[in-house]
Amino acid sequence: MGLFNFMLFVMLRRKLYLLYTVAIFSLVLYQVIQTGAAWTVLWPHLGLRDDWPPYVAWVVYFALIVASRASSSNSSACRRSPTASCSARSPC
C-alpha cells in the first residue's frame, strides 16, 4: 500500500500521497522494531538503547497525520463549490 501511494505521488505530485506513504512506512518500521526484526536484520551491532526507535516512529506518524490534515483542509476549502468565496487564509 505504501509503494502504491508513493507511485501516486510520483505521478500526480500531490503532497498528501507522500505524507501517507511516509506514515505507512513509519508504522511498518514501528512493527519491525517491536517484533525485534529490526535489531537482528537492520542494525544488529548498533549500541543504542532499545526504547527510543518506537517513540520516534510514533512521533513521525502523528506529525504526518497533523500535517496531512492541515494540508487537506487548506486545499479542500476552494474545491467544495465553484462559487465558494475564498478567505485570505486559504488562497485559491
C-alpha positions in Angstrom: 0.0 0.0 0.0 2.9 2.3 0.8 4.5 1.7 -2.6 1.2 2.3 -4.4 0.8 5.6 -2.7 4.4 6.5 -3.5 3.7 5.8 -7.2 0.6 8.0 -7.0 2.8 10.8 -5.5 5.3 10.4 -8.3 2.6 10.5 -11.0 0.2 13.1 -9.5 2.7 15.2 -7.5 0.2 15.6 -4.6 1.8 16.1 -1.2 -0.9 14.1 0.6 0.2 10.9 -1.1 3.8 11.4 0.0 2.7 12.1 3.6 0.5 8.9 3.5 3.5 6.9 2.2 5.8 8.1 5.0 3.0 7.4 7.6 2.6 3.8 6.3 6.4 3.2 6.3 6.7 4.6 9.9 4.0 2.2 11.1 5.9 -0.7 9.3 9.1 0.4 11.0 7.4 0.5 14.3 6.1 -3.0 13.9 9.6 -4.3 12.8 11.2 -2.7 15.8 8.6 -4.1 18.2 8.9 -7.7 16.9 12.7 -7.5 17.2 13.4 -8.0 13.5 15.0 -4.5 13.2 17.6 -5.3 15.8 18.6 -8.5 14.1 18.4 -7.5 10.5 18.7 -3.7 10.1 21.1 -2.7 12.8 22.5 -5.8 14.7 25.6 -4.0 16.0 24.0 -0.7 17.0 24.7 0.0 20.6 21.7 2.3 21.3 19.0 1.8 23.9 16.1 -0.3 22.8 13.3 2.1 23.7 13.9 5.2 21.5 13.1 3.9 18.0 9.4 3.0 18.7 8.9 6.5 20.1 10.5 8.1 17.1 8.3 6.1 14.8 5.1 7.2 16.6 6.2 10.8 16.7 6.8 10.7 12.9 3.4 9.0 12.4 1.4 11.6 14.4 3.3 14.5 12.9 2.3 13.3 9.5 -1.3 12.9 10.5 -1.3 16.6 11.7 0.5 17.7 8.5 -1.9 15.8 6.2 -5.0 17.2 7.9 -3.7 20.7 7.7 -2.8 20.2 4.0 -6.1 18.7 3.1 -8.2 21.3 5.0 -6.4 24.2 3.3 -6.8 22.9 -0.2 -10.3 21.5 0.1 -12.0 24.8 1.0 -11.9 26.1 -2.5 -12.9 22.8 -4.2 -16.2 22.4 -2.4 -18.1 24.7 -4.7 -17.2 26.8 -7.7 -19.0 29.8 -6.2 -17.4 29.4 -2.8 -15.7 32.5 -1.6 -12.1 32.1 -0.5 -10.7 33.7 2.6 -7.3 35.4 2.9 -6.0 32.4 4.9 -6.7 29.8 2.1 -6.0 31.3 -1.3 -7.5 29.7 -4.4 
